[in-house]
């Protein structure tokens, strides 16, 4: 039976586990990778973090990023939201693998602020490790400067202005991260068009092998798993490449299949709905009319007129 991950609820616990001194601020901390110690882990192999983590790291081969080739090797940025599990790496022995920083943010620091809600809107907190953001030197410098400003602020005397200033810097960092992710989607355009092609093939296979009849409509999670990406990453990529969400592309594929069956077979609307994975024919008819302005029978009559 696998062992439960070690739960870190506070920034103080994170510091203590890694052999660091007490944080200068209880709810925000910036940690240099060079200062981390693995000697304190003992037999811990996974961490369940109760804090937000934004990390810029060099030496990506040491962080279990898989065997893929990446566009940028200068710096890698990844994000973790509370209640995600981080795998412990015990092989950080060389200097390059230890370079970079971690920005730790306790959820209490965001409580009752504009950023508390907005931070949940950033898809990249749900991306998988291999979907991390690969930075150019220029982009890395921009983020390093922002992090330096955050550190300077919480190391200064804390006053009424400290928290809003730090929050502003964090939001700026997240905004730049979103911009850089959009750049990454663009620079990997061929790769993402290939992923769109794979999605189409997955849908073809799903509907041509009676899986829809057996298991119902394919979910976004199912397709993301089949393509080995996170649902958030898949959705963001598809919106940038095609202008549609994953769900919209699934629905469009279903409508195209429905049109094909309505125009080339004598199957009833109920039979077509069942073959396409709908539990109730009314749901199929409602979707078809919403997408085409016609009912399935109106489409069939118009096609045969």
HELIX and SHEET records of a PDB file:
HELIX    1   1 UNK A   11  UNK A   17  1                                   7    
HELIX    2   2 UNK A   33  UNK A   35  5                                   3    
HELIX    3   3 UNK A   60  UNK A   62  5                                   3    
HELIX    4   4 UNK A   96  UNK A   98  5                                   3    
HELIX    5   5 UNK A  107  UNK A  110  1                                   4    
HELIX    6   6 UNK A  114  UNK A  118  1                                   5    
HELIX    7   7 UNK A  119  UNK A  121  5                                   3    
HELIX    8   8 UNK A  123  UNK A  126  5                                   4    
HELIX    9   9 UNK A  129  UNK A  131  5                                   3    
HELIX   10  10 UNK A  137  UNK A  155  1                                  19    
HELIX   11  11 UNK A  162  UNK A  187  1                                  26    
HELIX   12  12 UNK A  189  UNK A  208  1                                  20    
HELIX   13  13 UNK A  211  UNK A  215  1                                   5    
HELIX   14  14 UNK A  220  UNK A  227  1                                   8    
HELIX   15  15 UNK A  231  UNK A  242  1                                  12    
HELIX   16  16 UNK A  246  UNK A  264  1                                  19    
HELIX   17  17 UNK A  269  UNK A  275  1                                   7    
HELIX   18  18 UNK A  281  UNK A  292  1                                  12    
HELIX   19  19 UNK A  296  UNK A  304  1                                   9    
SHEET    1   A 3 UNK A   6  UNK A   8  0                                        
SHEET    2   A 3 UNK A  46  UNK A  49  1                                        
SHEET    3   A 3 UNK A  84  UNK A  87 -1                                        
SHEET    1   B 5 UNK A  28  UNK A  32  0                                        
SHEET    2   B 5 UNK A 100  UNK A 106 -1                                        
SHEET    3   B 5 UNK A  51  UNK A  57 -1                                        
SHEET    4   B 5 UNK A  75  UNK A  80 -1                                        
SHEET    5   B 5 UNK A 133  UNK A 135 -1                                        
END                                                                             
